[in-house]
């Protein structure tokens, strides 16, 4: 994994005004297609089409990019006229790939409504800004190495993209063109993580066409992604390890999981650990597992309760038995999965135009950052990338306070390492009709949590939070911790 890609892995999660009053979109023709699960586990029937839009809206006769659009048809013959548009996170994830990986969570909504997927410009089938870097597993990258990797990424994209024109401000204009081309008067929005920023910005400019909005793992419009990432990640890990202490089987098996974590951090600050086996292939593969690798695996395993269930077991093996192979195996597995789902160039285009310019005015407590397992390197790395990456058009109101009468359902996990519940609470102030739901012990994104699919379906059916029954989340429990490689205790 390249130095620049590692910076983004540590950081996920998140100018001139864009042209308004775009011309009416041409008709959009859809044809039967299949959406494939990222691991090729299943293929879903859909209709797909393409819509050409100018890369630079100020030059309508210039380079055109093709937006990849898919529609999954509602099951009912008497379907509702307003579909659900699903907006993926990242930044850099494709909506079609995201949906294919968690389609079951939308099954109840699909009974009555079409689901529309637009690969945001720069992702998936919409001129993805992907950089195919060689893997770098040698340890901490310097600022110079990150900048060199970033320049190489730009050079690889230069022939087919001006990377400046892949921002949120332009993406919401694309969404509006797709809505018009498909002939929908009103739409519902579901946004995950960075997709919540897209949803809120679409709502800001096209509220008249928005019936309801679900924000899952909420990025507040005023908050830049980056300055608090390390602190939020550390807090989430502390919550996870404290939950182990409160579970009889986990605490009996591992004792003080937090102490194991600090032991491992301290050991890797002193030296790296040689790893010789690739868990994916079984082949010999030598690299030095160090604190950067630990930071990546801790953060990415914290994202979901299913992955988090492994953390006490992995940390205990390293702390007590000096066996770092399980941690290293998970590092390789999750990093590869991440690399396959995120378009690095699109991520950079968004963060460098929309977030990095705000860092200077943000009160950054570097001493507090330095005390976390991510430290300051995630923020420093983003700054290194953004010194090189071009900045594109950003609407003047992107980070301005939002006010909306559209009904909003805001979903959070108490142990989310990147968009904690405080972000949803801040964003909720924008909505006169809203409901916040926090699932205890869950991480980033609540789509697959127990009963959330029912809550979302009821909300979209009514387009109202009044009398919405969310009591089922009180019984939702995260996956119990693994006490061995066989899984949780019976």
FIROPA-967367 format. One line per 5 residues: number of its first residue (from 1); for each residue x, y, z of C-alpha. Coordinates in steps of 0.2 Angstrom, whole numbers, plus 5000, padded with zeros to 4 digits. Example, Ala and Ser with C-alpha at 12.3 -4.5 7.8 and 13.67 -1.06 7.14 Angstrom:
# residues 2
1) 5062/4978/5039 ~ 5068/4995/5036
***
This chain:
# residues 490
1) 5000/5000/5000 ~ 5007/5017/4995 ~ 5011/5030/5008 ~ 4997/5041/5001 ~ 4984/5027/5001
6) 4989/5023/5019 ~ 4986/5041/5024 ~ 4968/5039/5017 ~ 4965/5023/5026 ~ 4970/5031/5042
11) 4958/5045/5038 ~ 4942/5039/5031 ~ 4927/5037/5034 ~ 4927/5063/5023 ~ 4934/5143/4978
16) 4923/5146/4964 ~ 4905/5142/4965 ~ 4897/5128/4955 ~ 4886/5132/4940 ~ 4867/5133/4944
21) 4852/5132/4933 ~ 4859/5118/4923 ~ 4850/5114/4907 ~ 4837/5101/4907 ~ 4844/5083/4907
26) 4842/5072/4892 ~ 4831/5057/4893 ~ 4840/5042/4902 ~ 4838/5025/4894 ~ 4840/5010/4906
31) 4843/4992/4901 ~ 4844/4976/4911 ~ 4860/4973/4920 ~ 4867/4965/4936 ~ 4875/4972/4951
36) 4889/4961/4958 ~ 4894/4959/4976 ~ 4912/4966/4979 ~ 4917/4948/4984 ~ 4907/4940/4969
41) 4895/4932/4982 ~ 4879/4937/4973 ~ 4873/4946/4958 ~ 4857/4957/4959 ~ 4845/4961/4944
46) 4844/4980/4940 ~ 4842/4992/4926 ~ 4858/5002/4921 ~ 4861/5017/4910 ~ 4873/5031/4907
51) 4872/5050/4907 ~ 4885/5061/4900 ~ 4889/5077/4909 ~ 4902/5090/4907 ~ 4917/5087/4918
56) 4919/5106/4920 ~ 4901/5114/4920 ~ 4909/5130/4915 ~ 4915/5122/4898 ~ 4899/5112/4892
61) 4908/5108/4876 ~ 4923/5102/4884 ~ 4927/5084/4891 ~ 4912/5074/4895 ~ 4911/5061/4909
66) 4899/5047/4909 ~ 4889/5044/4925 ~ 4884/5026/4929 ~ 4867/5024/4935 ~ 4857/5009/4941
71) 4839/5007/4946 ~ 4833/4992/4956 ~ 4814/4991/4953 ~ 4801/4990/4967 ~ 4793/4973/4969
76) 4775/4980/4970 ~ 4766/4983/4954 ~ 4758/4998/4963 ~ 4774/5006/4968 ~ 4776/5023/4976
81) 4781/5037/4964 ~ 4796/5043/4975 ~ 4812/5032/4975 ~ 4826/5031/4987 ~ 4843/5037/4981
86) 4857/5028/4990 ~ 4873/5039/4993 ~ 4889/5030/4997 ~ 4903/5036/5009 ~ 4921/5036/5008
91) 4923/5049/5000 ~ 4927/5037/4985 ~ 4915/5023/4987 ~ 4903/5019/4972 ~ 4885/5018/4976
96) 4882/5002/4965 ~ 4896/4993/4974 ~ 4890/4999/4991 ~ 4872/4993/4988 ~ 4877/4976/4981
101) 4886/4973/4997 ~ 4871/4977/5009 ~ 4856/4976/4998 ~ 4846/4966/5011 ~ 4845/4981/5022
106) 4835/4990/5009 ~ 4823/4975/5006 ~ 4808/4982/5015 ~ 4810/4999/5006 ~ 4812/4990/4989
111) 4794/4982/4991 ~ 4786/4999/4988 ~ 4799/5010/4980 ~ 4813/5010/4967 ~ 4830/5011/4973
116) 4842/5022/4962 ~ 4861/5021/4963 ~ 4872/5035/4955 ~ 4890/5031/4956 ~ 4897/5048/4961
121) 4908/5056/4948 ~ 4926/5049/4951 ~ 4919/5032/4958 ~ 4914/5016/4951 ~ 4908/5017/4933
126) 4908/5036/4933 ~ 4926/5039/4928 ~ 4934/5032/4944 ~ 4949/5041/4950 ~ 4959/5026/4955
131) 4977/5025/4958 ~ 4985/5008/4956 ~ 4999/5009/4968 ~ 5012/4996/4972 ~ 5010/4990/4990
136) 5022/4998/5003 ~ 5023/4989/5019 ~ 5039/4996/5025 ~ 5034/5007/5039 ~ 5031/5025/5042
141) 5031/5036/5026 ~ 5039/5053/5026 ~ 5030/5069/5020 ~ 5041/5068/5004 ~ 5036/5050/5001
146) 5018/5055/5003 ~ 5020/5069/4991 ~ 5029/5059/4978 ~ 5016/5046/4979 ~ 5002/5059/4977
151) 5011/5066/4961 ~ 5012/5049/4954 ~ 4993/5047/4957 ~ 4990/5064/4948 ~ 5001/5059/4933
156) 4992/5043/4931 ~ 4975/5052/4930 ~ 4980/5067/4920 ~ 4975/5059/4903 ~ 4957/5056/4907
161) 4952/5068/4921 ~ 4955/5086/4928 ~ 4954/5080/4946 ~ 4948/5097/4952 ~ 4931/5094/4946
166) 4925/5080/4957 ~ 4919/5089/4972 ~ 4902/5087/4982 ~ 4896/5104/4974 ~ 4897/5096/4957
171) 4890/5079/4962 ~ 4874/5086/4969 ~ 4871/5094/4952 ~ 4874/5077/4944 ~ 4861/5070/4956
176) 4848/5083/4951 ~ 4851/5079/4932 ~ 4848/5061/4935 ~ 4832/5064/4945 ~ 4826/5075/4931
181) 4831/5063/4918 ~ 4822/5048/4926 ~ 4806/5059/4928 ~ 4805/5058/4947 ~ 4796/5074/4955
186) 4802/5069/4973 ~ 4815/5058/4980 ~ 4820/5051/4996 ~ 4838/5051/5001 ~ 4849/5038/5011
191) 4867/5044/5014 ~ 4880/5035/5023 ~ 4896/5043/5031 ~ 4902/5055/5018 ~ 4886/5052/5009
196) 4877/5062/5023 ~ 4887/5077/5017 ~ 4881/5074/4999 ~ 4863/5072/5005 ~ 4863/5088/5016
201) 4870/5098/5002 ~ 4858/5091/4989 ~ 4844/5095/5002 ~ 4851/5113/5003 ~ 4849/5116/4985
206) 4835/5105/4980 ~ 4824/5104/4995 ~ 4808/5106/4984 ~ 4812/5089/4976 ~ 4817/5080/4993
211) 4803/5070/5002 ~ 4813/5063/5017 ~ 4832/5060/5021 ~ 4841/5046/5031 ~ 4858/5051/5038
216) 4868/5036/5044 ~ 4885/5040/5052 ~ 4882/5059/5051 ~ 4895/5072/5045 ~ 4889/5089/5051
221) 4890/5102/5037 ~ 4901/5114/5047 ~ 4914/5101/5053 ~ 4929/5097/5042 ~ 4935/5079/5042
226) 4952/5077/5049 ~ 4956/5087/5064 ~ 4946/5076/5077 ~ 4948/5059/5068 ~ 4962/5053/5079
231) 4953/5058/5095 ~ 4936/5050/5090 ~ 4945/5034/5085 ~ 4954/5033/5102 ~ 4937/5036/5111
236) 4929/5022/5101 ~ 4942/5010/5105 ~ 4942/5014/5123 ~ 4923/5011/5123 ~ 4925/4994/5114
241) 4938/4988/5126 ~ 4928/4994/5141 ~ 4913/4984/5134 ~ 4925/4969/5135 ~ 4928/4972/5153
246) 4909/4972/5156 ~ 4906/4956/5148 ~ 4910/4941/5159 ~ 4916/4929/5146 ~ 4928/4942/5138
251) 4935/4949/5154 ~ 4938/4931/5161 ~ 4947/4926/5145 ~ 4958/4942/5143 ~ 4958/4951/5159
256) 4961/4969/5156 ~ 4960/4971/5137 ~ 4965/4990/5138 ~ 4981/4985/5147 ~ 4985/4973/5132
261) 4982/4987/5120 ~ 4994/4999/5129 ~ 5007/4985/5130 ~ 5006/4982/5111 ~ 5007/5001/5107
266) 5022/5003/5118 ~ 5031/4988/5111 ~ 5028/4994/5093 ~ 5035/5011/5097 ~ 5051/5003/5101
271) 5053/4991/5086 ~ 5044/4982/5072 ~ 5039/4964/5071 ~ 5044/4953/5056 ~ 5029/4945/5048
276) 5033/4931/5035 ~ 5016/4923/5030 ~ 5003/4931/5019 ~ 4986/4926/5026 ~ 4977/4928/5009
281) 4988/4917/4999 ~ 4998/4907/5012 ~ 5014/4912/5003 ~ 5030/4918/5011 ~ 5029/4937/5013
286) 5041/4947/5023 ~ 5037/4964/5030 ~ 5039/4973/5046 ~ 5023/4976/5056 ~ 5025/4992/5065
291) 5015/5006/5074 ~ 5007/5013/5057 ~ 5001/4996/5053 ~ 4993/4994/5071 ~ 4985/5011/5069
296) 4977/5006/5052 ~ 4970/4989/5059 ~ 4964/4996/5075 ~ 4954/5009/5066 ~ 4947/4999/5052
301) 4942/4985/5064 ~ 4933/4997/5075 ~ 4921/5002/5061 ~ 4909/4988/5064 ~ 4905/4978/5079
306) 4908/4961/5070 ~ 4926/4966/5067 ~ 4928/4974/5084 ~ 4923/4958/5092 ~ 4941/4952/5087
311) 4951/4966/5095 ~ 4953/4959/5113 ~ 4958/4942/5106 ~ 4971/4949/5093 ~ 4978/4962/5106
316) 4980/4948/5119 ~ 4989/4937/5108 ~ 5001/4951/5104 ~ 5003/4957/5122 ~ 5005/4941/5131
321) 5012/4929/5118 ~ 5021/4941/5107 ~ 5011/4933/5092 ~ 5008/4948/5080 ~ 5003/4937/5065
326) 4984/4938/5069 ~ 4985/4957/5070 ~ 4995/4958/5054 ~ 4984/4946/5045 ~ 4969/4957/5049
331) 4979/4972/5043 ~ 4982/4964/5026 ~ 4964/4958/5024 ~ 4955/4974/5029 ~ 4968/4985/5019
336) 4965/4975/5003 ~ 4946/4976/5005 ~ 4947/4995/5008 ~ 4959/4997/4993 ~ 4946/4988/4982
341) 4931/5000/4987 ~ 4939/5017/4988 ~ 4944/5028/4973 ~ 4959/5037/4981 ~ 4959/5051/4968
346) 4941/5056/4971 ~ 4944/5055/4990 ~ 4958/5067/4988 ~ 4948/5079/4977 ~ 4934/5080/4990
351) 4945/5082/5006 ~ 4958/5093/4998 ~ 4945/5106/4992 ~ 4932/5105/5006 ~ 4941/5100/5022
356) 4959/5104/5021 ~ 4956/5123/5018 ~ 4947/5124/5035 ~ 4961/5115/5045 ~ 4971/5132/5048
361) 4956/5140/5057 ~ 4951/5124/5067 ~ 4957/5123/5085 ~ 4968/5108/5083 ~ 4975/5101/5100
366) 4991/5092/5093 ~ 4996/5086/5110 ~ 4980/5077/5112 ~ 4981/5070/5095 ~ 4999/5064/5099
371) 4992/5054/5113 ~ 4981/5043/5102 ~ 4986/5028/5092 ~ 4984/5038/5076 ~ 4994/5052/5083
376) 4996/5067/5071 ~ 5002/5057/5056 ~ 4984/5055/5049 ~ 4982/5074/5049 ~ 5000/5078/5044
381) 4998/5065/5030 ~ 4982/5073/5023 ~ 4990/5090/5023 ~ 5005/5083/5013 ~ 4993/5075/5000
386) 4983/5092/4999 ~ 4999/5102/4996 ~ 5000/5093/4980 ~ 4982/5090/4975 ~ 4972/5103/4965
391) 4958/5111/4973 ~ 4941/5112/4964 ~ 4925/5121/4965 ~ 4916/5122/4981 ~ 4900/5131/4984
396) 4901/5145/4996 ~ 4887/5138/5007 ~ 4894/5120/5008 ~ 4899/5122/5027 ~ 4885/5135/5031
401) 4871/5132/5043 ~ 4857/5122/5035 ~ 4839/5124/5039 ~ 4826/5112/5032 ~ 4808/5106/5035
406) 4811/5089/5026 ~ 4809/5075/5039 ~ 4826/5068/5044 ~ 4831/5051/5053 ~ 4848/5052/5060
411) 4857/5036/5064 ~ 4873/5033/5075 ~ 4883/5020/5084 ~ 4889/5024/5101 ~ 4906/5017/5097
416) 4908/5025/5080 ~ 4927/5029/5077 ~ 4924/5042/5063 ~ 4907/5050/5065 ~ 4902/5049/5083
421) 4884/5053/5089 ~ 4889/5071/5093 ~ 4890/5074/5075 ~ 4872/5068/5072 ~ 4866/5079/5087
426) 4874/5094/5079 ~ 4867/5091/5062 ~ 4850/5088/5069 ~ 4848/5106/5073 ~ 4845/5110/5055
431) 4829/5100/5054 ~ 4813/5105/5061 ~ 4806/5087/5060 ~ 4819/5075/5065 ~ 4823/5060/5076
436) 4840/5054/5082 ~ 4843/5035/5085 ~ 4859/5029/5094 ~ 4863/5011/5094 ~ 4874/5006/5110
441) 4889/4996/5106 ~ 4888/4998/5087 ~ 4901/5006/5076 ~ 4900/5016/5059 ~ 4884/5014/5049
446) 4869/5006/5056 ~ 4861/4998/5040 ~ 4864/4980/5046 ~ 4860/4982/5064 ~ 4845/4973/5071
451) 4828/4981/5067 ~ 4836/4996/5058 ~ 4829/4990/5041 ~ 4811/4991/5049 ~ 4814/5008/5056
456) 4820/5015/5039 ~ 4806/5007/5030 ~ 4793/5014/5041 ~ 4801/5031/5041 ~ 4802/5032/5022
461) 4784/5025/5020 ~ 4777/5039/5031 ~ 4790/5053/5028 ~ 4787/5057/5046 ~ 4796/5054/5063
466) 4779/5057/5072 ~ 4775/5041/5081 ~ 4789/5032/5073 ~ 4793/5016/5084 ~ 4811/5014/5087
471) 4810/5004/5103 ~ 4817/4989/5095 ~ 4835/4996/5095 ~ 4835/4995/5114 ~ 4836/4976/5112
476) 4850/4977/5099 ~ 4866/4970/5105 ~ 4883/4970/5095 ~ 4891/4953/5091 ~ 4899/4946/5107
481) 4918/4946/5108 ~ 4928/4931/5101 ~ 4936/4922/5115 ~ 4945/4910/5103 ~ 4947/4909/5084
486) 4932/4898/5084 ~ 4921/4913/5089 ~ 4911/4920/5104 ~ 4907/4908/5118 ~ 4891/4898/5116
***
